[in-house]
Structure formats: C-alpha cells, structure tokens
Amino acid sequence: MTYETVARIAQQGGLIYFGLIFLVGIAYALWPKNREAFDRAARLPLEEDDL
C-alpha cells in the first residue's frame, strides 16, 4: 500500500464516521421523547429569575 492509498482510506473512513455521528445527533435532537426537554430549555432564557 502506498501513502496515497492509506490517506484516501483514512479520509473516507473519517467522512463516514463523522457523517454517522452527525446523523445520530440529528436523530437524538428530533426524537419525540426529547421534545419536552428541548422545549423547556428553549423557554428558559425567557423566564424571569426569582431572586
């Protein structure tokens, strides 16, 4: 194997790996079970502090 072949395989493997990580993150964010937690977190900056 030449350096170019190993580098190409590593680049493609990294692309697939990070693509899968991205898709898992999107699935987690859009999963119906997590909706309430994300809605609550989105409203948090708008709530008044009780000091």
SULSULSUL-V6515 format. One record per pair of residues at least 12 apart in sequence whose C-alpha atoms are under 10 Angstrom apart, sorted by the first residue. I is the first residue (numbers start at 1). GAP is how many residues later the second one is. If there is no record, write none. Layout:
i={I & I}
gap={GAP & GAP}
This chain:
none
